[in-house]
């Protein structure tokens, strides 16, 4: 069976033994392919990713962008990012990526202070510390262009958002649920964005900037 050449890189990545072991924290394949299709439909050229981990969504994004596309990729854990670098290099898309080892808040504030990136980004992918999702939202609305999209990952949070607070949960589920519930409620009433919540992977909230 023949696959499109870019799909071969997806298969190669997710079949690697180390990647499989770490896959719980990775964007699932169906979500990566969805993001790739969305970026192509948008004709996106300039994106930002908060939370890279081992880089599968980053690879999917880089493959979807044109040769002159650019991604600002931010994560404090460079060692995790390096795990996926061989696959990024093999796919020939390393030149599109500007990896910054840092916490996302610092970089976002620096980009806004600089002023050059304001309103220039086509797409933002957020898969980072859940307690800062609302803070990221305010900053990204200054960087993403009108009509651009901000995608928030894990907005179903293992299905906990649909369960009552009294139900038994693991500590990390309960802690994350609080932040995700706040985010979901806020996005639903934010007049600056048009919201679509998808039940793909662990939930993805797509926010299209209106003004």
N, C-alpha and C positions, 0 to 999 in steps of 0.2 A: 504494500500500500504506500502510495506516495503522499508526502506531506509538503505543505508550503515551506520554503527554506527557513523562514523565521520561526516556524513552529518547531523545527528540529532543535533550535536553541532552547526552547521551553522544555522539551522532552529531556534533553541532555542535562539541563539544570536540575529538574525535579527528580531525576533518576539517580543522582549522585548520593552515595550512602550517607555522607555527613549532612547533606541537605535534608534527607529523609528524617534523620534523628532530630533535627532542629525544626522540623516543619510545623510544629504546633504554633510557633510564634510567627510563621511566615504567612504571607498572603496566599490563599489557595489558588490552584491553577485556573479554575473557572473565573475567579475574580481578576486574576492577572490578564486573562484573555479578553475579559469584558473591558477592562481599562484600556487595553491596547486598541480595541475596536472603537471605543469612545474617542480616544485621542485622534485616531485617523479621521473619524467623522467630523471632528472639530477643526481639522487641519492645524492642530496644535504644534507650536514650534518651541515654546518656552514654558518650562514647568518647574515646580519645586516639590521636594519630597521631604516631609518631616518624619523621621524614623525610618531608617534604611534596613537595619538588622543585616541579614545575609544577602539582601539585594535582589530578590525575585521580582518584586513589583518595579524595582528600578530597571532591571533588565527588560521587562515587558514594556515599560515606558520608552526606554532608549530605542528599542527595536521599532516602536511605532512612530517615532519622530523622524522627520527628514534628516538628511546628512548634516545640515547646518543647524539642527535642533540643539537646544541646551537645557540641561537639568541641573538645578542647584539641589544637591543631596546632603542632608544634614543628619548626623547621628554622633553621639559621644563615643560610641564603641567602634573604633576603627578596625579592631581585630575581627569582629563579626563581619564587617563590610568586606574585608580582605578574603573571606571564605568564598564569596561570589565573584570576586574580580577575575579569576581565570575564565569564567564563562562569559563575562562581559567582554573581555579581550578577544576571546574566540569568536564572538558574534560581531566583532569589529565596531563596537559602539562606545568604546571607552572615551573617545574624544568628545562625546556629547555631555559627559558627566563632570561636574565640578563638585567633588566630595569635600565637605567641610566637617572636620571633627569638632563638634561643639554641641552644647544644648541649643535647642531650636529658638528659644526666646531671645537669646543674645543675638543670634544671626538675624532674626526677623527685625528686631529693633535697629540693628546696624543697617540693614537694607533700607528701612524706612527713613532713617536719619540721613543716609546718603542721598536718597531721593531719585536715583537713576532708575530704579526698578519699579517705582510706584505705578500701578495700573498697567504693567507690561506683561504679566504672567497670564498664560492661557489656562493653566490647570495647576491645582495644588492637591497633593495626596498627603493625608495626615494619618499616621499610624504610629503614634508616639505615646508619651505619658498622658493618661486619660484625664488626670486632674488639671491639665493645662489646655484641654481642648477648647474651652470657651475663650481663654486668653489668645490662643492661636487664631481663633475665628476673627476676633477684632483686628488683629494685625494683618491677617491674610486678605481681608476685605480691602485693605489699602494697597496691596500688591497685585492682586488678581484683577484683571481688566473687567469692565462691564461686559456681561455676556460670558465671562469665563466661569469655570467650575472649581469648587472646592469639594473634595471627597473625604469623608471621615470614615475610617474603618472601625470595625468592632461595635457598631451601634446597636446590635442585638445582645451583645455581651453574654454569649453562651446561653441565650434565651432567657436570661434572668430579668430582662426588662418586662417580660410578659408574665412574670410570676409575682405573687404577693410578697410583701416585705417580711411576712411572718414565716414563709417557707424556709426550710433548711437549705443553706448554701455554704460553700467553702468561703473562707475569709476573703480570699482575693476576689471571688465573685461578688460578694456583698460590697466590698470597698469600691470596686470598679463600677458596679451598678449605680451607685450614688452619683458618680460623675457623668456617666452615660445618660442617666435619666434626666439630669439637669440640662445636658447638651440637647437631647432630643426635644424636650419641652421648649427650650429657648429657640431652637431652629424653626420649630413649627409656628412660632409667632413672630419671627424676625422679618419685617417688611422689606429688608434689603435683599433678600434671597428668595428664589423659587426652589422649593424642596421636593425631592423625590427620594423615598426611603426604599432601598432594595434588600430583599432577603437572600442575598448572594453571600456565600462565605459566612462570616459571623455578623453580617449586616453592614451595608454601606449607605451612608447618607450623602446624596449629591445635592450641592447647593449652587445654583446658578445665580451669579451676582446680577441684580437688577439695576442698581445705581450706586 
